[in-house]
């Protein structure tokens, strides 16, 4: 076998683009089912607690509850990062006994099964979709942008989104010109 036969037999001579498959959109039923499973896992973890005082905070792992300062803290949320649903309707709750926390979580699970949390879950899902869409649009905008680092834009956006950080930002504005060059491509 020579090189010509080898190249004709395997692969392609030109790049063939691959079409991306559409990711399935998250529906409310999927969100409810995932939240239900996470609640059940949390209930099982809380039920397994024998002595809260002897339990190490590092030893207690559950999706929606954790131990802090001798108490169980429960935050009902969605997803791996336990995104808050609505701080006014389902705030973070603190319990001194595992039994109290278990009863509370059982009641939340019943509310979920009855459909009372559907509006909160749908609102959270829509917020996450909007955030993802915003991130995609920002990524598209950055593709055509100049690759040089613009410190003033970063500082202005920081002040816009976090006004309480204004004193820190002013300090960074003075320090950044000394620490970073205007064009990061020159620094590499």
GROMACS elastic network, one bead per residue, 0.5 to 0.9 nm:
[ bonds ]
;  ai    aj funct       b0    kb
    1     4     6  0.82265   500
    1     5     6  0.61998   500
    1     6     6  0.67092   500
    2     5     6  0.55336   500
    2     6     6  0.62580   500
    2     7     6  0.88031   500
    3     7     6  0.60550   500
    3     8     6  0.84962   500
    4     7     6  0.52445   500
    4     8     6  0.61205   500
    4     9     6  0.85269   500
    5     8     6  0.51239   500
    5     9     6  0.60137   500
    5    10     6  0.87380   500
    6     9     6  0.52363   500
    6    10     6  0.63673   500
    7    10     6  0.55611   500
    7    11     6  0.70714   500
    7    12     6  0.78888   500
    7    13     6  0.78948   500
    8    11     6  0.75064   500
    8    12     6  0.77870   500
    8    13     6  0.83620   500
    9    12     6  0.88836   500
   11    14     6  0.89782   500
   12    15     6  0.71664   500
   12    16     6  0.78718   500
   20    23     6  0.88512   500
   22    25     6  0.85962   500
   24    27     6  0.88255   500
   26    29     6  0.83300   500
   26    30     6  0.64449   500
   26    31     6  0.70892   500
   26   125     6  0.79187   500
   27    30     6  0.54316   500
   27    31     6  0.64890   500
   27    32     6  0.88112   500
   27   122     6  0.86583   500
   27   125     6  0.84462   500
   28    31     6  0.50317   500
   28    32     6  0.60807   500
   28    33     6  0.85575   500
   28   118     6  0.74989   500
   28   121     6  0.73389   500
   28   122     6  0.63090   500
   28   125     6  0.78814   500
   29    32     6  0.50852   500
   29    33     6  0.61172   500
   29    34     6  0.85832   500
   30    33     6  0.51442   500
   30    34     6  0.61311   500
   30    35     6  0.85302   500
   31    34     6  0.51876   500
   31    35     6  0.60811   500
   31    36     6  0.84739   500
   31    78     6  0.76988   500
   31    79     6  0.83673   500
   31   121     6  0.71151   500
   31   122     6  0.83201   500
   31   125     6  0.79164   500
   32    35     6  0.51144   500
   32    36     6  0.59907   500
   32    37     6  0.86478   500
   32    78     6  0.89914   500
   32   112     6  0.74258   500
   32   113     6  0.85589   500
   32   115     6  0.89369   500
   32   117     6  0.85338   500
   32   118     6  0.74643   500
   32   121     6  0.73925   500
   33    37     6  0.62543   500
   33    38     6  0.86610   500
   34    37     6  0.52006   500
   34    38     6  0.62622   500
   34    39     6  0.86208   500
   34    78     6  0.79787   500
   34    79     6  0.76662   500
   35    38     6  0.50599   500
   35    39     6  0.60573   500
   35    40     6  0.85807   500
   35    76     6  0.88281   500
   35    77     6  0.76420   500
   35    78     6  0.60619   500
   35    79     6  0.74303   500
   35   112     6  0.85130   500
   35   121     6  0.89468   500
   36    39     6  0.50779   500
   36    40     6  0.61952   500
   36    41     6  0.86373   500
   36   109     6  0.67783   500
   36   112     6  0.73223   500
   36   113     6  0.81411   500
   37    40     6  0.50950   500
   37    41     6  0.61781   500
   37    42     6  0.86064   500
   38    41     6  0.50578   500
   38    42     6  0.61746   500
   38    43     6  0.86056   500
   38    62     6  0.83206   500
   38    63     6  0.60237   500
   38    64     6  0.73000   500
   38    78     6  0.84844   500
   38    79     6  0.85591   500
   39    42     6  0.50380   500
   39    43     6  0.60932   500
   39    44     6  0.85957   500
   39    63     6  0.75880   500
   39    64     6  0.70747   500
   39    76     6  0.80324   500
   39   105     6  0.70418   500
   39   106     6  0.83498   500
   39   108     6  0.83090   500
   39   109     6  0.66987   500
   40    43     6  0.50162   500
   40    44     6  0.61582   500
   40    45     6  0.85979   500
   40   105     6  0.85078   500
   40   106     6  0.85094   500
   40   109     6  0.78916   500
   41    44     6  0.51685   500
   41    45     6  0.62337   500
   41    46     6  0.86971   500
   41    62     6  0.68206   500
   41    63     6  0.71435   500
   41    64     6  0.87033   500
   42    45     6  0.50417   500
   42    46     6  0.61295   500
   42    47     6  0.84775   500
   42    61     6  0.84883   500
   42    62     6  0.51382   500
   42    63     6  0.58851   500
   42    64     6  0.59904   500
   42    65     6  0.65576   500
   42   102     6  0.85931   500
   42   105     6  0.79601   500
   43    46     6  0.51570   500
   43    47     6  0.60170   500
   43    48     6  0.85951   500
   43    62     6  0.85834   500
   43    65     6  0.89896   500
   43   101     6  0.82972   500
   43   102     6  0.58089   500
   43   103     6  0.87594   500
   43   105     6  0.63501   500
   43   106     6  0.72526   500
   44    47     6  0.50540   500
   44    48     6  0.62192   500
   44    62     6  0.87744   500
   44   102     6  0.85030   500
   45    48     6  0.52042   500
   45    49     6  0.69114   500
   45    60     6  0.76690   500
   45    61     6  0.73415   500
   45    62     6  0.61476   500
   45    65     6  0.86759   500
   46    49     6  0.54990   500
   46    60     6  0.85994   500
   46    62     6  0.80725   500
   46    65     6  0.79826   500
   46    72     6  0.87051   500
   46    98     6  0.59068   500
   46    99     6  0.78986   500
   46   101     6  0.71828   500
   46   102     6  0.61460   500
   47    50     6  0.79793   500
   47    98     6  0.68615   500
   47    99     6  0.73601   500
   47   101     6  0.89075   500
   47   102     6  0.65231   500
   48    98     6  0.88267   500
   49    52     6  0.64279   500
   49    55     6  0.76473   500
   49    60     6  0.84378   500
   49    98     6  0.66576   500
   50    54     6  0.85411   500
   50    55     6  0.81840   500
   50    98     6  0.83592   500
   51    54     6  0.55028   500
   51    55     6  0.62776   500
   51    97     6  0.89745   500
   51    98     6  0.85387   500
   52    55     6  0.51310   500
   52    56     6  0.83675   500
   52    67     6  0.85626   500
   52    70     6  0.71262   500
   52    71     6  0.76277   500
   52    72     6  0.82882   500
   52    96     6  0.82907   500
   52    97     6  0.70248   500
   52    98     6  0.70658   500
   53    56     6  0.80777   500
   53    70     6  0.62446   500
   53    71     6  0.84918   500
   55    58     6  0.84780   500
   55    59     6  0.68572   500
   55    60     6  0.71276   500
   55    67     6  0.83496   500
   55    70     6  0.86741   500
   56    59     6  0.51288   500
   56    60     6  0.65881   500
   56    67     6  0.78462   500
   57    60     6  0.54350   500
   57    61     6  0.80587   500
   57    66     6  0.70209   500
   57    67     6  0.50687   500
   57    68     6  0.66634   500
   57    69     6  0.87296   500
   57    70     6  0.85660   500
   58    61     6  0.71424   500
   58    66     6  0.88494   500
   58    67     6  0.82749   500
   60    65     6  0.85780   500
   60    66     6  0.64419   500
   60    67     6  0.68255   500
   61    64     6  0.88937   500
   61    65     6  0.75104   500
   61    66     6  0.64850   500
   61    67     6  0.86624   500
   62    65     6  0.55306   500
   62    66     6  0.66204   500
   63    66     6  0.82539   500
   63    76     6  0.89234   500
   63    77     6  0.88357   500
   63    79     6  0.88629   500
   63    80     6  0.75055   500
   63    81     6  0.84528   500
   63    82     6  0.71146   500
   64    73     6  0.83381   500
   64    74     6  0.57783   500
   64    75     6  0.54157   500
   64    76     6  0.57253   500
   64    77     6  0.68782   500
   64    78     6  0.88933   500
   64    82     6  0.66867   500
   65    72     6  0.66265   500
   65    73     6  0.54309   500
   65    75     6  0.62893   500
   65    76     6  0.81743   500
   65   101     6  0.88692   500
   66    71     6  0.83471   500
   66    72     6  0.56836   500
   66    73     6  0.53595   500
   66    74     6  0.67582   500
   66    75     6  0.88470   500
   67    70     6  0.65055   500
   67    71     6  0.55554   500
   67    73     6  0.59557   500
   67    74     6  0.88604   500
   68    71     6  0.53792   500
   68    72     6  0.62900   500
   68    73     6  0.66722   500
   69    72     6  0.83282   500
   70    96     6  0.73882   500
   71    94     6  0.63887   500
   71    95     6  0.55854   500
   71    96     6  0.50122   500
   71    97     6  0.73000   500
   71    98     6  0.86996   500
   72    93     6  0.82245   500
   72    94     6  0.57355   500
   72    95     6  0.50951   500
   72    96     6  0.64607   500
   72    97     6  0.73129   500
   72    98     6  0.71102   500
   72   101     6  0.71914   500
   73    92     6  0.68794   500
   73    93     6  0.57181   500
   73    95     6  0.64240   500
   73   101     6  0.83566   500
   74    91     6  0.87216   500
   74    92     6  0.57553   500
   74    93     6  0.51710   500
   74    94     6  0.64062   500
   74    95     6  0.79569   500
   74   101     6  0.74230   500
   74   105     6  0.83689   500
   75    82     6  0.76618   500
   75    83     6  0.89485   500
   75    84     6  0.73088   500
   75    90     6  0.76927   500
   75    91     6  0.68231   500
   75    93     6  0.65298   500
   76    82     6  0.71787   500
   76    83     6  0.82206   500
   76    84     6  0.67354   500
   76    85     6  0.71262   500
   76    90     6  0.68236   500
   76    91     6  0.78992   500
   76    92     6  0.74301   500
   76    93     6  0.89903   500
   76   105     6  0.85485   500
   76   108     6  0.83672   500
   77    81     6  0.81647   500
   77    85     6  0.54051   500
   77    86     6  0.86198   500
   77    90     6  0.87532   500
   77   121     6  0.86349   500
   78    81     6  0.72558   500
   78    84     6  0.67369   500
   78    85     6  0.69734   500
   78   121     6  0.75641   500
   78   124     6  0.78928   500
   78   125     6  0.87504   500
   79    82     6  0.50520   500
   79    83     6  0.62640   500
   80    83     6  0.78715   500
   81    84     6  0.89793   500
   82    85     6  0.87219   500
   83   124     6  0.78810   500
   84    87     6  0.67202   500
   84    90     6  0.82032   500
   84    91     6  0.83445   500
   84    92     6  0.89501   500
   84   124     6  0.78833   500
   85    89     6  0.82173   500
   85    90     6  0.69518   500
   85    91     6  0.86864   500
   85   117     6  0.89298   500
   85   120     6  0.57106   500
   85   121     6  0.64519   500
   85   123     6  0.78680   500
   85   124     6  0.59526   500
   86    89     6  0.54754   500
   86    90     6  0.56574   500
   86    91     6  0.70730   500
   86   120     6  0.65831   500
   86   121     6  0.89962   500
   86   123     6  0.88979   500
   86   124     6  0.82626   500
   87    90     6  0.54278   500
   87    92     6  0.75260   500
   88    91     6  0.58690   500
   89   120     6  0.88260   500
   90    93     6  0.83389   500
   93   101     6  0.85858   500
   94   101     6  0.81028   500
   95    98     6  0.71326   500
   95    99     6  0.87538   500
   95   100     6  0.63669   500
   95   101     6  0.58682   500
   96    99     6  0.88120   500
   96   100     6  0.75188   500
   96   101     6  0.81885   500
   97   100     6  0.55292   500
   97   101     6  0.66582   500
   97   102     6  0.88165   500
   98   101     6  0.50885   500
   98   102     6  0.60512   500
   98   103     6  0.86618   500
   99   102     6  0.50171   500
   99   103     6  0.62120   500
   99   104     6  0.85953   500
  100   103     6  0.52336   500
  100   104     6  0.62024   500
  100   105     6  0.86430   500
  101   104     6  0.51034   500
  101   105     6  0.61503   500
  101   106     6  0.85794   500
  102   105     6  0.51292   500
  102   106     6  0.61104   500
  102   107     6  0.86455   500
  103   106     6  0.50402   500
  103   107     6  0.62420   500
  103   108     6  0.86853   500
  104   107     6  0.51507   500
  104   108     6  0.63031   500
  104   109     6  0.86752   500
  105   109     6  0.61214   500
  105   110     6  0.86203   500
  106   110     6  0.62468   500
  106   111     6  0.86768   500
  107   110     6  0.50343   500
  107   111     6  0.62400   500
  107   112     6  0.86091   500
  108   112     6  0.61602   500
  108   113     6  0.86402   500
  108   117     6  0.85769   500
  109   113     6  0.61876   500
  109   114     6  0.86236   500
  110   113     6  0.50244   500
  110   114     6  0.61655   500
  110   115     6  0.86493   500
  110   116     6  0.88425   500
  111   114     6  0.50672   500
  111   115     6  0.62570   500
  111   116     6  0.52734   500
  111   117     6  0.64722   500
  112   115     6  0.51524   500
  112   116     6  0.57985   500
  112   117     6  0.52616   500
  112   118     6  0.72470   500
  113   116     6  0.77077   500
  113   117     6  0.84430   500
  114   117     6  0.81170   500
  115   118     6  0.53491   500
  115   119     6  0.83579   500
  116   119     6  0.72243   500
  116   120     6  0.83579   500
  117   120     6  0.53227   500
  117   121     6  0.61618   500
  117   122     6  0.85509   500
  118   121     6  0.51193   500
  118   122     6  0.59512   500
  118   123     6  0.84999   500
  119   122     6  0.50750   500
  119   123     6  0.60835   500
  119   124     6  0.85861   500
  120   123     6  0.51628   500
  120   124     6  0.62209   500
  120   125     6  0.85715   500
  121   124     6  0.50823   500
  121   125     6  0.60441   500
  121   126     6  0.85850   500
  122   126     6  0.61252   500
  122   127     6  0.85793   500
  123   126     6  0.51329   500
  123   127     6  0.61976   500
  123   128     6  0.86935   500
  124   127     6  0.50584   500
  124   128     6  0.62208   500
  124   129     6  0.85908   500
  125   128     6  0.51882   500
  125   129     6  0.61616   500
  125   130     6  0.86409   500
  126   130     6  0.61141   500
  126   131     6  0.85605   500
  127   130     6  0.51209   500
  127   131     6  0.61817   500
  127   132     6  0.86405   500
  128   131     6  0.50077   500
  128   132     6  0.61326   500
  128   133     6  0.85651   500
  129   132     6  0.50917   500
  129   133     6  0.61352   500
  129   134     6  0.85633   500
  130   133     6  0.50555   500
  130   134     6  0.60960   500
  130   135     6  0.85799   500
  131   134     6  0.50530   500
  131   135     6  0.61704   500
  131   136     6  0.86557   500
  132   135     6  0.50316   500
  132   136     6  0.61989   500
  132   137     6  0.86497   500
  133   136     6  0.50857   500
  133   137     6  0.62107   500
  133   138     6  0.86019   500
  134   137     6  0.51317   500
  134   138     6  0.61437   500
  134   139     6  0.85622   500
  135   138     6  0.50653   500
  135   139     6  0.61042   500
  135   140     6  0.86527   500
  136   139     6  0.50192   500
  136   140     6  0.62571   500
  136   141     6  0.86607   500
  137   140     6  0.50633   500
  137   141     6  0.62108   500
  137   142     6  0.86571   500
  138   142     6  0.61684   500
  138   143     6  0.88104   500
  139   142     6  0.51028   500
  139   143     6  0.64624   500
  140   143     6  0.53668   500
  140   144     6  0.74860   500
  141   144     6  0.61358   500
  141   145     6  0.66467   500
  142   146     6  0.79902   500
  142   147     6  0.86111   500
  143   146     6  0.84489   500
  143   147     6  0.88927   500
  144   147     6  0.86582   500
  145   148     6  0.86939   500
  146   149     6  0.81512   500
  147   150     6  0.89621   500
  147   183     6  0.84860   500
  147   184     6  0.84900   500
  147   185     6  0.80812   500
  148   182     6  0.75280   500
  148   183     6  0.50511   500
  148   184     6  0.61124   500
  148   185     6  0.68351   500
  149   181     6  0.86554   500
  149   182     6  0.65572   500
  149   183     6  0.56851   500
  149   184     6  0.60354   500
  149   185     6  0.85493   500
  150   153     6  0.57871   500
  150   154     6  0.68604   500
  150   182     6  0.72112   500
  150   183     6  0.79793   500
  151   154     6  0.52804   500
  151   155     6  0.62056   500
  151   156     6  0.86289   500
  151   173     6  0.81370   500
  151   176     6  0.77955   500
  151   177     6  0.86199   500
  151   182     6  0.78482   500
  152   155     6  0.50870   500
  152   156     6  0.60228   500
  152   157     6  0.85584   500
  152   173     6  0.79812   500
  153   156     6  0.51013   500
  153   157     6  0.61133   500
  153   158     6  0.85003   500
  154   157     6  0.52454   500
  154   158     6  0.61591   500
  154   159     6  0.87376   500
  155   158     6  0.50590   500
  155   159     6  0.63031   500
  155   160     6  0.86761   500
  155   169     6  0.64882   500
  155   170     6  0.85076   500
  155   172     6  0.82295   500
  155   173     6  0.72832   500
  156   159     6  0.51687   500
  156   160     6  0.61944   500
  156   161     6  0.87319   500
  156   169     6  0.87749   500
  157   161     6  0.61268   500
  157   162     6  0.82875   500
  158   161     6  0.53192   500
  158   162     6  0.56914   500
  158   163     6  0.76302   500
  158   165     6  0.76727   500
  158   166     6  0.81438   500
  158   169     6  0.74767   500
  159   162     6  0.52357   500
  159   163     6  0.50304   500
  159   164     6  0.79463   500
  159   165     6  0.67038   500
  159   166     6  0.57800   500
  159   169     6  0.70832   500
  160   163     6  0.60784   500
  161   165     6  0.89979   500
  162   165     6  0.55215   500
  162   166     6  0.73872   500
  163   166     6  0.54292   500
  163   167     6  0.89127   500
  164   167     6  0.76423   500
  164   168     6  0.87207   500
  165   168     6  0.53857   500
  165   169     6  0.61401   500
  165   170     6  0.87896   500
  166   170     6  0.61890   500
  166   171     6  0.86768   500
  167   170     6  0.52247   500
  167   171     6  0.64260   500
  167   172     6  0.87623   500
  168   171     6  0.51180   500
  168   172     6  0.62403   500
  168   173     6  0.86770   500
  169   173     6  0.60976   500
  169   174     6  0.87292   500
  170   173     6  0.50237   500
  170   174     6  0.65260   500
  170   175     6  0.87554   500
  171   174     6  0.53299   500
  171   175     6  0.62914   500
  171   176     6  0.86344   500
  172   176     6  0.56352   500
  172   177     6  0.88206   500
  173   176     6  0.55281   500
  173   177     6  0.72718   500
  174   177     6  0.66656   500
  174   178     6  0.78046   500
  175   178     6  0.56145   500
  175   179     6  0.64048   500
  175   180     6  0.87896   500
  176   180     6  0.57133   500
  176   181     6  0.84259   500
  177   180     6  0.56135   500
  177   181     6  0.66501   500
  177   182     6  0.75573   500
  178   181     6  0.76533   500
  180   183     6  0.82579   500
  180   184     6  0.75933   500
  180   187     6  0.83572   500
  181   184     6  0.61573   500
  181   186     6  0.77071   500
  181   187     6  0.68960   500
  182   186     6  0.85414   500
  183   186     6  0.58004   500
  183   187     6  0.72416   500
  184   187     6  0.50586   500
  184   188     6  0.67421   500
  185   188     6  0.55314   500
